[in-house]
Amino acid sequence: MNKPATHVQTALLRRLATAIGLLLAMAAGAQAEQTFSFDSTPGKLPKTVVPLNYAIELTPDFTSLALPGVETVDIEVRAPVAQVTLNAINTTFAEVTIDDGAQRAEVATDATAQTATLTFAQPLAAGRHKLRIAFTAQINKFGTGLFSVDYPTKAGIKRLISSKLEPADARRIFPCWDEPSFKASFALTVVIPRNLLAVGNMPVASEAAAAGDLKKVAFAPTPRMSSYLFVLTIGELERVTADAGGVTIGVVTTEGKSGQGRFALDSAVKLLAYYNDYFGVKYPLPKLDLIAVPGGFGGAMENWGGITFFESRLLFDPATSAQTARRGIFAIIAHEMAHMWFGDLVTMAWWDNLWLNEGFASWMATKASQQFYPQWQSWLNGYGAKQFAMALDARRISHPVQQPIADHSEAVTAFDAITYNKGQALIRMLETYLGEAAFRDGIRKYMAAHAYSNSTTADLWQALEQSGGKTITGIAASFTEQDGVPLVVAETSCDGAAQHLTLRQDRFAIAPADAAALPARSWQIPVGVGPARGKPFDEILLQGSAEIPAGACGDAIKVNLGDIGYYRVEYGPKNRAALLNAFPQMQVDDRLNVVTDSWALVQAGRAEPASYLALLDARDAGDHRAVWDQVISTFAALNRLSRDRAERPVIQAYARAKLRPVFERTGWDGGGSADDDTALLRASLISTLGDLGDAAVVTEAQRRFAAFLDDPSSLPTTLRDAVTHVVGITADRATYDKLLALARNSTATNERLRYYFAAASARDAELARATLALTLTSELPDTIVTGMISTVASAGEQPQLAWDFVQTNFDTLLARQGPNFRDQFVPNFMTNFTDQAHAAELAAFAPSQSTSGGRVMVARSLQAIAISADLTTRVLPAAAAWIRAHKP
């Protein structure tokens, strides 16, 4: 029988219900939208005053981290106003005047709204004016706005500054209209030490000596662009360049590392030509720099003309980087360069349409990788992106691809797998439905029509329908304007020798067993169907249900051929049995699709764990990496859920038994290329078997690490991450100290991260405490502090220790990491737990509830914890029972 809820549990349930109501209201608020109109675009700023051009002069102080500046903004006053409201945060205003001193403004700031209101004694007449603002902002220690990075070199610690402004942090550098629809041109001047190099959006127009040892560097004005695309990087830098059809491509690094940018430079040159052709609009700026920043933030940012990357995401050093690392480098360059069109040239009007930037850049990056490196099989091997999105989208707390965004804190929450990965999957599905040529022609129309301006999703559908000759708005809207994952239920029946396939759509949901049913959804689904071995049938547009001829009785019929569709498939018993018999003859993407859907059905409670485990039992050790990667990810999930439970030894032994034959096929030192799927699978198997406690793998990893300490060339670069990870989780104090020494003695960012994270993986509690203490020092790059804490919790299996540390040191960590630590990190970190007590702690954690974006993230994490708790009690016992019953 059910236990009565405690007071804490009751409060938690109330908070969860409130959070769910908030998220569902947001999801329900998505309406069919109109094409772009500036006046009707959402936002927080009044549209009575519009910036046209900014002339900005900044004098950054590398020691005090003060940022004094002055700007003159050409504005268009659209109707007479006495007040001008723009964005600013952590900024001190000096003199603010209009039209060469005709009036001086009174300034009132609102820290919560991140605005400054300028009030004039006499209203400003409609028309153009010049607004001059003298101010002092600040350079942050965390990777938001303009930030500093202290990094090691052979000559000691050096400092550079760089910027990261998306979604709404240009306001931290200079007062501005910091919303994407307020496009303007930017003319930047900086006053900096003469020995430093400054890189901005545009080429340097002039450089002249200034007082003392300073110089004044002026950049050419940018085209019209959104404020979040502004970039500035200053430091002891070097730059290598190449010409790409008249555009100068550069790779900018700290001193001594430019040679590691050669692969990136070559990649950018060929990508620019490919994109110029695909989009039908040539890249419009005279230069494009790829800037390697050794700290600040962990990804990359598509600033127009000056893309910034965390250093290890851009540079390739064959002495320290695995050959397979080029795949990730190429993919992130391709993603960010696609933004030069999707995002920079044509910008979403408001953050509710962020997917127009990120979904398309993700799709284009994979398309480009497939174009230039077909041997990487990027669509197949990137299957996990769609799977991650579908797992999130199947929850009660999901959100539409197009989602209402109230403010800057909510905008940050939109950068998730729904926006990126579901967006990418939807675009691929629509491209397949329209045809590649028609889809490309529609994209070209869209780019030409909206260049240097903004757009909505409606503008895109309009362009694609004009080119494709098919109506797609209804199809697309059913996926972008509502949350959720379609489920296609498929079963065959026979009429004599003839077979029929019945298709019926439902909603796929992953929710706790005692949760209320999710609201019904209806989609228009392009469904690819055909024999598991043979020619596909015509594509079906499924609305509700359908019945089609399906060959001879007993033929195995596959739904979602090629794994292109964004939906799950549940087969009836007859067709599932036929499919499993035909499994070895299927294409690999179809085998992968069956395996991923089988596990998802278990998570959703629509199938028993036995059905998935039986499927694994029949798998060939020689199957493709993508199939085994899915199995590995499932074993990792079961291993995490079973921490401190009786089922763990049974599950670990089973997983080792399944993966051992696969590893024996690849071996520690198998032949073949260092940049092939076998090399990647080998590394993944070593890491996973180490996590699962495989004694032979642990012993051999330790032996190879000891040999590496004597002779680094003895350990191939393709194995270094995996070996050091296994050594890290089993480390004693001496090994832990060796890992830290390796990190401290390296100036290569990828090496430093490898050894720091290996040390953070140590499962010894005293070593975990040492790692956590290290995150409060100046030794670690700020960029990896949260990752180190998370690694102690996950790989090091010390979540409570890490949570206690976060609570004790919250104020210090927040000051160092910035608002994302409060709004993003803490809720995400708490998903390490699977129990109601920790969910209650998160629900009651006031700092993360203090902003709208933080409340959204807390609601999502509470749902994730509830789902993990359900899987722990429902799936683990059933899986362990099946394993015990099927021991050889």
Disulfide bonds with the S-S distance in Angstrom:
Cys494-Cys553 1.84
